[in-house]
Amino acid sequence: MPPLSRPRARPALRTAASAALLAALHAGAFAQDASAGPPPARAAQAWDIPAGPLDSTLALIARRSGRGVVADPALLRGKAAPALRGSFDAQEAALRALAGSGLVLAVTASGSFTVRPGAPAEAAPAAPPAPAPAASATPTSGAALPEVRVKAFADRESATGPAAGFVARRTATATKTDTPLAETPQSVSIVTRAQMDAQNAQSVSDALRYTAGVMTEANGPDPRADVIGVRGFSAGSRSAFRDGLRDFAFNGQGGIVIESYGLERVEVLRGPSSVLYGQGDAGGTVNLVSKRPTREDLREVQLQLGSHQRRQAATDLGGSFGPDSPWSWRLTALARDSATQIDHVEDDRLFVAPALTWQPNADTRLTLLADHQRNARGQGYQAWPRVGTLAPAAFGTISERRFVGEPGFDRFDQRRSSAGYQFEHRLDESVTLRQNLRATAQETRANSIYEAGYDDGGPLVRRFGSAGRERIHSFTLDNQLQWRFTQGALSHTVLAGLDHQRFRGSDGAAYAAMPSLDLMNPVYGQPLPIGPDAPADDRSQRLTQTGLYLQDQVKLGERWAFTLGGRWDRSQTSTTTLADGTTAAQRDHAFTWRAGAVYLADGGWAPYVGLARSFSPTVGTDAQNRAFRPETARQAEAGVRWQPAGQGMALQAAVFDLRRQNVLTGDPQNPDFSVQRGEVRSRGLELEAKATLARGLDLVAAYTFNDVEVTRSTGTDLGHTPSATPRQMASLWLGWQMLPGMKLSAGVRHVGRTWGDEEETVAVPGYTLLDAALLFELGQWAAGYDRWTLALNASNLTDRRYVATCGYFADGCKWGYRRALAATLTYRW
């Protein structure tokens, strides 16, 4: 976004404009004139700022140090700052941020900073630069600085790049354009890389633990997939996206699992989003933003040890091929060997993700993204009978370590490879072309034995099992044309797009009753009726979707921002039984839309209202052999955001009414069939706050009130809350710099009561868990270790035992995650 232009100021007013700039850039930063006294002492501070835009880094330095910064944003535009980690004073931090930028730092007599063009600054000068003339804070001093165009540093953040600390200000998930969050008429949450690192997020579910409106880990300690719910509804495979392109599985064993170390951000768009992405779940969309190449040198190596014999090594490397080269690169890799809290269930992984960017000029950029991931695990589906977990049993409580399957038979082995690109070319100042593409191949071998109810009240439990394999091949392509233009008082950003998605899968499985198992004294190794090798494929599935969409983001002056979009989709789903060659096919089409308005008030306040629609194909036929219509969803939402310019904080609140319609429910006339008469309503309140403030203070707070009810149904669930849907959730994470080189963080998470059945007769108690983290900058504690950090993390610190959910096959329940400890040693250079 270009800087805000101002008429040329009269000389007598220029210093007043400079003082106003200092106040706008950051909270607590100030400028003093020479009469205010000597400059501040150069006291060392602990710094941990990730690599990112230069303007964002300077803004953080200003806020945390209380030192004013004066700079023309035009000098900073497009420049990046390296990561700042270690203990040094604010002046050295600013000098390190400017290293290699072609800019120099001047220090006024009062200690404030001025950034000017000049020779490249050194990272660690032998002596401080000569002080510049003191900046006067009053228009009567006669000192005049050059005219400065006012623009908050953080506004230069990219929608796909790193954010400053825990607070992101821009997103593309909600509009497919690089848009300030404040101008988005729909609720969005962004978990940054800094937050994931601080909380030691080992999965996407971990990353979203402290996010309002999002339910994670309802499936218990299951390493197979991320089970996520948004606003009371599942955000399943139809709503899982990476870099704006769908990652899809056919709801079998082969769910898409993405390594969180390879992510820059995790973003949640709440509510229907078909206007941008086509078919999808009602509750929301989860978009994962991959780490991308950087022109600044990036070198990171990590070693981690943790509970359950966890051993993990990871590296994140990047840079350019030379100061004048159009090429930059990044390589992220991870290897893990780990058990889990369940006996005979592993969590081993190998992940590598190379990326390459070619940018010959400011108008053209091509980024190549690839990744390969292998997961080798014991089967994660472990549910235990309700009696013995949630309810007491005469024989005692079943251990959360108890393995219901058979060692050597149960497994979950998955391989996935993907490759694609993101291309952008600006034809002129108004028109930009973009094309994003990805192809993915995945194979999953999944064997599972699970409980099927007690024999004579337990502890002997019946078991049932399967051996299966699933292959998935997908291709997604999104073409976009963006046109910016002005019409009178209206500024338009028009986006027209055509996307195509094609998914092909095949699977085969064998099923059999398995020998019973004593849950209190298990004896494994009994003969099994089926072997561990999956049979030949017996079914193939295909899904194609083509969508045409149009969106207009309109700004009326500096106060109003409107978004209006529409999309038409055509999809086809087919299933072929390979034994006899029969095929069942279904074609659907749908038009969806979204409209919203935001008022951009003074002080960073932005109230908004929005309406949105979505659709999701429903495969099957009713008793009259009529194909089911797509399930639909509609949402009305109102909310407010507060993101004051130049301050590292963001608050948002939203109220919503969301309804899923055309939901399948039992046919009262034909019990073996279903009819589309169901409706589920979700309405509620979400509050969320994030902050990265001075002296290393980080804050994440969230509260959710979610009233979900089945409002139309022919079954016994009418008027009740769906299972595994809490009415209230709350969380708080707070980190602060206790001492130079030591940061302590603590978090609390509360999940309210849920139900384990459709009739609300099985209540699953709520639970509250404590987390903690301690970060050491080792250079503050031992000479020669300036590049080393040590992080200690604890999840469920008090080791509380709780039931995560009930309602599984054969009246099954799942234990929640017990205490997990991790120590992470990181070396950066």
ZAMARGU-4260 file (C-alpha; in steps of 0.2 Angstrom, whole numbers, plus 5000, padded with zeros to 4 digits):
<rodrens>
0) 5000/5000/5000 | 5008/5017/4995 | 5011/5029/5010 | 4998/5042/5014 | 5002/5058/5005
5) 5001/5074/5013 | 5001/5092/5007 | 5019/5100/5009 | 5020/5107/5027 | 5025/5124/5031
10) 5043/5124/5039 | 5036/5130/5055 | 5025/5115/5056 | 5037/5101/5051 | 5044/5098/5068
15) 5027/5096/5075 | 5023/5083/5061 | 5039/5074/5067 | 5033/5073/5085 | 5016/5066/5079
20) 5025/5053/5069 | 5034/5047/5084 | 5018/5045/5094 | 5010/5036/5079 | 5024/5023/5077
25) 5023/5015/5094 | 5016/5015/5111 | 5028/5022/5124 | 5041/5028/5112 | 5046/5047/5113
30) 5057/5060/5107 | 5066/5073/5118 | 5074/5089/5114 | 5092/5094/5120 | 5085/5102/5135
35) 5077/5086/5141 | 5094/5079/5147 | 5107/5067/5141 | 5102/5052/5130 | 5097/5036/5139
40) 5110/5024/5145 | 5114/5010/5133 | 5107/4996/5144 | 5107/4979/5137 | 5090/4970/5134
45) 5086/4953/5129 | 5079/4952/5111 | 5070/4938/5101 | 5063/4946/5085 | 5061/4934/5070
50) 5067/4939/5053 | 5054/4950/5044 | 5050/4967/5036 | 5062/4980/5042 | 5049/4993/5046
55) 5040/4980/5058 | 5057/4976/5066 | 5061/4994/5069 | 5044/4997/5077 | 5046/4983/5089
60) 5063/4990/5094 | 5055/5007/5097 | 5041/5000/5108 | 5052/4989/5118 | 5066/5001/5121
65) 5056/5017/5123 | 5067/5026/5110 | 5059/5036/5096 | 5062/5032/5078 | 5060/5044/5063
70) 5061/5037/5046 | 5053/5040/5029 | 5043/5023/5025 | 5048/5025/5007 | 5066/5021/5013
75) 5061/5005/5021 | 5048/4998/5009 | 5053/4981/5003 | 5068/4979/5014 | 5070/4965/5027
80) 5078/4964/5044 | 5087/4948/5050 | 5082/4939/5066 | 5088/4948/5082 | 5091/4936/5096
85) 5103/4939/5110 | 5106/4953/5123 | 5112/4970/5118 | 5106/4988/5119 | 5093/4996/5108
90) 5105/5005/5097 | 5114/4990/5093 | 5098/4981/5089 | 5093/4995/5077 | 5111/4994/5069
95) 5109/4975/5067 | 5092/4977/5059 | 5099/4990/5046 | 5114/4979/5042 | 5115/4977/5023
100) 5100/4988/5020 | 5110/5003/5013 | 5103/5014/5027 | 5112/5022/5042 | 5107/5026/5060
105) 5109/5043/5067 | 5107/5046/5086 | 5100/5063/5092 | 5107/5071/5108 | 5091/5065/5117
110) 5094/5047/5112 | 5080/5045/5098 | 5085/5037/5082 | 5084/5044/5064 | 5086/5032/5049
115) 5094/5040/5033 | 5101/5034/5017 | 5119/5031/5017 | 5132/5017/5016 | 5127/5000/5024
120) 5127/5000/5042 | 5138/4988/5052 | 5131/4975/5063 | 5142/4979/5078 | 5152/4995/5076
125) 5167/4999/5087 | 5159/5015/5093 | 5142/5023/5092 | 5139/5035/5077 | 5141/5054/5080
130) 5125/5061/5087 | 5114/5071/5075 | 5107/5088/5080 | 5093/5086/5093 | 5075/5085/5086
135) 5064/5098/5094 | 5047/5093/5099 | 5040/5111/5098 | 5037/5121/5082 | 5045/5136/5090
140) 5063/5129/5091 | 5067/5133/5073 | 5074/5116/5069 | 5066/5108/5054 | 5067/5090/5049
145) 5063/5085/5031 | 5044/5082/5027 | 5039/5064/5033 | 5025/5054/5026 | 5016/5046/5041
150) 5014/5027/5039 | 5014/5014/5053 | 5028/5002/5051 | 5018/4986/5054 | 5007/4990/5039
155) 5021/4984/5028 | 5019/4966/5034 | 5015/4953/5020 | 5000/4942/5021 | 5011/4926/5019
160) 5027/4932/5027 | 5033/4933/5046 | 5023/4944/5058 | 5031/4954/5072 | 5029/4943/5088
165) 5011/4936/5091 | 5002/4949/5082 | 4998/4948/5063 | 4990/4963/5054 | 4987/4956/5036
170) 4979/4941/5029 | 4975/4933/5012 | 4965/4919/5018 | 4949/4929/5020 | 4949/4938/5003
175) 4963/4930/4992 | 4971/4947/4992 | 4984/4955/5004 | 4972/4964/5015 | 4973/4972/5032
180) 4964/4962/5045 | 4955/4978/5050 | 4946/4978/5033 | 4940/4960/5033 | 4921/4958/5037
185) 4923/4941/5044 | 4931/4934/5059 | 4949/4928/5057 | 4962/4922/5069 | 4981/4920/5065
190) 4994/4910/5074 | 5011/4916/5070 | 5027/4907/5070 | 5033/4916/5085 | 5018/4910/5095
195) 5020/4892/5089 | 5038/4892/5094 | 5034/4899/5111 | 5021/4886/5114 | 5031/4872/5106
200) 5016/4868/5095 | 5020/4850/5088 | 5005/4850/5077 | 4991/4861/5069 | 4980/4856/5083
205) 4993/4861/5096 | 4995/4878/5087 | 4976/4881/5088 | 4974/4877/5107 | 4973/4895/5112
210) 4961/4901/5098 | 4943/4907/5101 | 4929/4897/5093 | 4941/4882/5089 | 4940/4865/5097
215) 4955/4854/5096 | 4961/4837/5102 | 4943/4831/5104 | 4949/4815/5097 | 4961/4812/5111
220) 4980/4808/5109 | 4978/4802/5091 | 4993/4806/5080 | 4984/4801/5064 | 4976/4818/5060
225) 4972/4835/5066 | 4954/4834/5072 | 4948/4852/5073 | 4930/4860/5075 | 4926/4878/5072
230) 4910/4886/5079 | 4903/4869/5084 | 4906/4860/5067 | 4920/4850/5060 | 4933/4858/5049
235) 4937/4842/5041 | 4946/4838/5024 | 4934/4849/5014 | 4940/4864/5024 | 4959/4860/5026
240) 4969/4872/5015 | 4988/4875/5012 | 4994/4891/5004 | 4976/4894/4998 | 4974/4877/4989
245) 4964/4863/4996 | 4972/4848/5004 | 4958/4834/5002 | 4956/4816/5008 | 4940/4805/5006
250) 4936/4805/5024 | 4945/4788/5026 | 4960/4783/5036 | 4972/4794/5025 | 4969/4811/5032
255) 4981/4825/5027 | 4993/4829/5041 | 5005/4844/5039 | 5021/4846/5049 | 5019/4862/5059
260) 5038/4866/5059 | 5036/4869/5040 | 5023/4883/5043 | 5024/4902/5045 | 5006/4904/5050
265) 4990/4895/5054 | 4975/4905/5050 | 4957/4901/5054 | 4943/4910/5044 | 4927/4907/5054
270) 4910/4903/5045 | 4906/4899/5027 | 4919/4902/5014 | 4913/4894/4998 | 4913/4911/4989
275) 4932/4909/4989 | 4936/4891/4990 | 4920/4881/4983 | 4913/4867/4993 | 4917/4867/5012
280) 4911/4864/5029 | 4900/4877/5038 | 4910/4881/5053 | 4926/4888/5045 | 4942/4885/5035
285) 4959/4882/5041 | 4973/4888/5030 | 4991/4884/5033 | 5004/4896/5026 | 5021/4888/5022
290) 5038/4895/5026 | 5044/4904/5010 | 5062/4909/5004 | 5070/4924/5012 | 5084/4935/5005
295) 5091/4937/5022 | 5102/4923/5028 | 5093/4911/5039 | 5102/4897/5049 | 5093/4887/5062
300) 5097/4870/5069 | 5086/4862/5083 | 5088/4847/5094 | 5073/4842/5105 | 5071/4828/5119
305) 5054/4825/5127 | 5042/4814/5136 | 5039/4796/5129 | 5057/4794/5123 | 5055/4809/5110
310) 5070/4813/5100 | 5069/4826/5086 | 5081/4836/5075 | 5076/4850/5064 | 5084/4863/5053
315) 5078/4879/5044 | 5090/4887/5032 | 5087/4900/5019 | 5095/4915/5010 | 5099/4922/4992
320) 5112/4916/4980 | 5120/4933/4980 | 5116/4951/4983 | 5111/4954/4965 | 5104/4937/4961
325) 5085/4935/4958 | 5085/4919/4967 | 5082/4915/4985 | 5079/4898/4994 | 5074/4889/5009
330) 5075/4872/5016 | 5066/4866/5031 | 5068/4848/5037 | 5063/4837/5053 | 5066/4820/5059
335) 5058/4812/5074 | 5058/4796/5083 | 5045/4795/5097 | 5033/4785/5107 | 5017/4791/5114
340) 5007/4790/5130 | 4999/4774/5123 | 5009/4758/5123 | 5014/4752/5106 | 5009/4768/5097
345) 5023/4778/5089 | 5024/4795/5082 | 5039/4794/5070 | 5041/4807/5056 | 5053/4812/5042
350) 5049/4829/5034 | 5058/4839/5021 | 5052/4855/5012 | 5063/4864/4999 | 5057/4881/4992
355) 5064/4892/4978 | 5059/4910/4973 | 5064/4919/4957 | 5061/4937/4957 | 5069/4946/4942
360) 5061/4962/4946 | 5048/4971/4957 | 5034/4965/4945 | 5037/4947/4944 | 5039/4933/4957
365) 5038/4914/4955 | 5040/4903/4971 | 5042/4884/4969 | 5036/4874/4984 | 5038/4856/4988
370) 5037/4844/5002 | 5039/4826/5007 | 5033/4818/5023 | 5033/4801/5030 | 5023/4796/5046
375) 5027/4779/5053 | 5015/4776/5068 | 5006/4763/5078 | 4988/4765/5075 | 4981/4780/5084
380) 4963/4775/5085 | 4962/4770/5104 | 4945/4771/5112 | 4941/4762/5128 | 4923/4757/5135
385) 4914/4771/5144 | 4913/4760/5160 | 4931/4760/5166 | 4935/4777/5160 | 4921/4790/5162
390) 4911/4778/5173 | 4918/4768/5187 | 4920/4749/5185 | 4921/4735/5198 | 4937/4730/5191
395) 4945/4747/5192 | 4950/4761/5180 | 4957/4757/5163 | 4975/4764/5160 | 4977/4778/5147
400) 4992/4768/5141 | 4982/4753/5138 | 4984/4747/5119 | 4968/4739/5113 | 4976/4733/5097
405) 4989/4720/5093 | 5008/4724/5092 | 5014/4720/5074 | 4997/4721/5067 | 4991/4739/5071
410) 5000/4752/5061 | 4998/4769/5052 | 5011/4772/5039 | 5009/4787/5027 | 5019/4794/5013
415) 5015/4811/5005 | 5024/4821/4992 | 5018/4837/4984 | 5025/4850/4972 | 5018/4866/4965
420) 5021/4885/4962 | 5014/4902/4966 | 5016/4914/4951 | 5013/4933/4952 | 5015/4946/4938
425) 5010/4964/4939 | 5006/4970/4921 | 5005/4988/4927 | 5001/4998/4943 | 4983/4992/4942
430) 4982/4974/4936 | 4991/4959/4943 | 4990/4941/4937 | 4992/4926/4949 | 4992/4907/4946
435) 4994/4895/4960 | 4996/4876/4957 | 4999/4860/4968 | 5000/4842/4964 | 5000/4829/4978
440) 5002/4810/4979 | 4998/4801/4996 | 4998/4783/5001 | 4991/4777/5018 | 4992/4759/5025
445) 4981/4758/5041 | 4978/4743/5051 | 4967/4745/5067 | 4959/4734/5080 | 4947/4742/5092
450) 4935/4738/5106 | 4918/4732/5102 | 4910/4731/5119 | 4912/4720/5135 | 4910/4702/5137
455) 4900/4700/5153 | 4903/4717/5160 | 4922/4717/5158 | 4937/4718/5159 | 4937/4706/5144
460) 4932/4716/5129 | 4927/4711/5112 | 4937/4717/5097 | 4935/4721/5079 | 4948/4725/5066
465) 4953/4730/5048 | 4968/4731/5037 | 4967/4744/5024 | 4976/4755/5011 | 4971/4771/5003
470) 4979/4780/4988 | 4976/4799/4984 | 4981/4809/4970 | 4976/4827/4969 | 4978/4842/4957
475) 4973/4860/4962 | 4974/4876/4951 | 4968/4893/4955 | 4970/4907/4942 | 4967/4925/4948
480) 4966/4942/4940 | 4967/4957/4952 | 4962/4975/4946 | 4964/4990/4957 | 4956/5006/4951
485) 4948/5022/4958 | 4931/5029/4953 | 4927/5045/4961 | 4927/5043/4980 | 4928/5024/4978
490) 4944/5014/4977 | 4941/4996/4970 | 4951/4980/4972 | 4942/4968/4960 | 4947/4950/4960
495) 4941/4938/4946 | 4946/4919/4947 | 4944/4902/4940 | 4949/4887/4950 | 4949/4869/4946
500) 4951/4854/4959 | 4953/4836/4954 | 4955/4822/4967 | 4956/4803/4963 | 4957/4790/4977
505) 4957/4771/4978 | 4956/4760/4993 | 4954/4742/4999 | 4951/4734/5016 | 4947/4718/5025
510) 4937/4717/5041 | 4935/4703/5054 | 4931/4700/5072 | 4947/4698/5083 | 4951/4689/5098
515) 4945/4697/5115 | 4957/4706/5126 | 4958/4708/5145 | 4960/4727/5147 | 4967/4725/5165
520) 4979/4710/5161 | 4982/4710/5142 | 4989/4695/5133 | 4995/4700/5115 | 5000/4688/5101
525) 4984/4678/5099 | 4981/4671/5081 | 4972/4684/5070 | 4959/4679/5056 | 4967/4692/5044
530) 4985/4697/5041 | 4993/4714/5041 | 4994/4716/5022 | 4979/4725/5015 | 4970/4717/5001
535) 4969/4724/4983 | 4959/4740/4980 | 4940/4737/4979 | 4934/4754/4977 | 4939/4770/4968
540) 4933/4788/4970 | 4934/4804/4960 | 4929/4822/4964 | 4931/4837/4952 | 4926/4855/4955
545) 4927/4870/4944 | 4922/4887/4951 | 4921/4904/4944 | 4921/4919/4957 | 4921/4938/4957
550) 4925/4949/4972 | 4925/4968/4974 | 4933/4976/4989 | 4928/4994/4989 | 4934/5008/5000
555) 4924/5024/5002 | 4936/5037/5008 | 4947/5032/5023 | 4932/5026/5034 | 4922/5013/5025
560) 4927/4996/5017 | 4915/4985/5009 | 4917/4967/5002 | 4905/4959/4990 | 4908/4942/4981
565) 4899/4929/4972 | 4904/4912/4965 | 4897/4898/4954 | 4903/4880/4956 | 4900/4864/4947
570) 4906/4848/4955 | 4905/4829/4952 | 4908/4815/4963 | 4909/4796/4958 | 4912/4780/4966
575) 4916/4764/4957 | 4915/4747/4964 | 4930/4738/4956 | 4923/4720/4958 | 4908/4723/4946
580) 4913/4739/4938 | 4897/4748/4944 | 4898/4767/4946 | 4888/4779/4956 | 4890/4797/4950
585) 4882/4813/4956 | 4883/4831/4949 | 4880/4846/4959 | 4880/4865/4956 | 4878/4880/4968
590) 4879/4898/4969 | 4886/4906/4985 | 4890/4924/4990 | 4896/4935/5004 | 4893/4953/5008
595) 4901/4964/5022 | 4905/4981/5028 | 4918/4988/5040 | 4919/5006/5047 | 4937/5011/5050
600) 4936/5022/5066 | 4949/5032/5074 | 4961/5024/5087 | 4961/5007/5077 | 4943/5002/5080
605) 4934/4993/5066 | 4917/4987/5069 | 4910/4976/5055 | 4895/4966/5049 | 4894/4952/5037
610) 4884/4938/5028 | 4890/4922/5020 | 4884/4906/5012 | 4892/4889/5008 | 4888/4872/5001
615) 4894/4855/5003 | 4889/4840/4992 | 4880/4826/5000 | 4883/4809/4991 | 4868/4797/4991
620) 4850/4795/4987 | 4834/4794/4996 | 4820/4780/4997 | 4814/4786/4980 | 4832/4785/4972
625) 4833/4804/4971 | 4850/4811/4973 | 4853/4822/4989 | 4855/4840/4986 | 4870/4849/4993
630) 4870/4853/5011 | 4870/4872/5014 | 4875/4885/5027 | 4872/4903/5030 | 4879/4915/5043
635) 4876/4932/5050 | 4890/4940/5060 | 4894/4956/5068 | 4910/4961/5077 | 4923/4973/5081
640) 4942/4974/5080 | 4954/4985/5089 | 4972/4986/5082 | 4980/5003/5086 | 4993/5009/5073
645) 5011/5006/5079 | 5006/4995/5094 | 5009/4976/5095 | 4991/4972/5101 | 4975/4966/5093
650) 4958/4963/5100 | 4942/4956/5092 | 4925/4951/5097 | 4911/4943/5086 | 4893/4937/5088
655) 4886/4926/5075 | 4871/4915/5070 | 4876/4900/5059 | 4864/4887/5052 | 4868/4871/5043
660) 4853/4866/5032 | 4848/4851/5021 | 4856/4840/5035 | 4853/4821/5033 | 4841/4814/5046
665) 4831/4797/5047 | 4817/4794/5035 | 4802/4790/5047 | 4793/4780/5033 | 4809/4770/5027
670) 4821/4767/5042 | 4835/4761/5030 | 4835/4778/5021 | 4838/4796/5025 | 4829/4813/5021
675) 4836/4830/5020 | 4825/4838/5033 | 4838/4842/5046 | 4845/4859/5052 | 4858/4863/5066
680) 4860/4880/5073 | 4876/4887/5080 | 4876/4905/5088 | 4888/4913/5100 | 4901/4925/5106
685) 4920/4925/5103 | 4933/4936/5111 | 4951/4936/5107 | 4966/4946/5112 | 4984/4945/5107
690) 4999/4957/5111 | 5018/4958/5110 | 5023/4972/5120 | 5038/4980/5129 | 5050/4971/5140
695) 5046/4954/5132 | 5028/4954/5137 | 5017/4942/5126 | 4998/4939/5129 | 4985/4927/5121
700) 4968/4927/5128 | 4952/4919/5121 | 4934/4916/5127 | 4920/4906/5117 | 4902/4904/5121
705) 4894/4893/5108 | 4876/4888/5109 | 4873/4873/5096 | 4857/4865/5094 | 4848/4853/5082
710) 4833/4863/5077 | 4826/4851/5064 | 4826/4832/5064 | 4816/4817/5063 | 4826/4808/5076
715) 4829/4809/5095 | 4843/4822/5094 | 4830/4836/5090 | 4832/4850/5103 | 4849/4844/5109
720) 4867/4848/5107 | 4878/4838/5096 | 4891/4827/5105 | 4909/4833/5108 | 4903/4852/5107
725) 4907/4862/5123 | 4896/4877/5127 | 4911/4887/5134 | 4929/4887/5132 | 4943/4899/5138
730) 4961/4901/5138 | 4975/4913/5143 | 4994/4913/5139 | 5006/4926/5147 | 5024/4927/5144
735) 5036/4940/5152 | 5055/4943/5153 | 5059/4940/5171 | 5078/4943/5169 | 5090/4947/5155
740) 5091/4931/5146 | 5076/4922/5154 | 5058/4922/5149 | 5044/4913/5158 | 5027/4909/5151
745) 5012/4901/5158 | 4995/4896/5150 | 4978/4889/5156 | 4965/4881/5145 | 4947/4877/5150
750) 4935/4866/5140 | 4918/4865/5146 | 4906/4850/5148 | 4901/4841/5132 | 4889/4827/5128
755) 4894/4809/5123 | 4877/4805/5115 | 4863/4813/5104 | 4850/4813/5119 | 4862/4822/5131
760) 4861/4807/5144 | 4881/4805/5144 | 4889/4820/5151 | 4908/4822/5149 | 4915/4834/5162
765) 4924/4849/5157 | 4943/4851/5161 | 4956/4864/5165 | 4974/4862/5160 | 4990/4871/5164
770) 5005/4874/5152 | 5021/4882/5155 | 5037/4887/5146 | 5055/4894/5151 | 5066/4901/5138
775) 5085/4904/5141 | 5096/4915/5130 | 5112/4906/5135 | 5123/4920/5130 | 5117/4929/5145
780) 5122/4915/5156 | 5139/4909/5149 | 5151/4917/5138 | 5152/4911/5120 | 5134/4905/5119
785) 5126/4921/5111 | 5118/4911/5097 | 5111/4897/5108 | 5094/4896/5116 | 5086/4883/5127
790) 5067/4881/5129 | 5058/4870/5142 | 5040/4867/5138 | 5027/4858/5148 | 5009/4854/5142
795) 4996/4848/5155 | 5009/4853/5169 | 4999/4846/5183 | 4997/4829/5174 | 4978/4830/5175
800) 4969/4814/5170 | 4953/4818/5160 | 4941/4811/5147 | 4942/4820/5131 | 4926/4814/5122
805) 4914/4799/5122 | 4901/4793/5109 | 4913/4781/5099 | 4909/4764/5093 | 4902/4752/5106
810) 4900/4766/5119 | 4918/4771/5118 | 4927/4785/5126 | 4945/4793/5124 | 4957/4799/5137
815) 4964/4816/5135 | 4983/4821/5134 | 4993/4818/5150 | 5008/4828/5154 | 5021/4831/5141
820) 5038/4839/5144 | 5051/4845/5130 | 5068/4853/5130 | 5073/4861/5114 | 5091/4867/5111
825) 5092/4879/5096 | 5107/4886/5087 | 5105/4901/5075 | 5119/4910/5065
</rodrens>
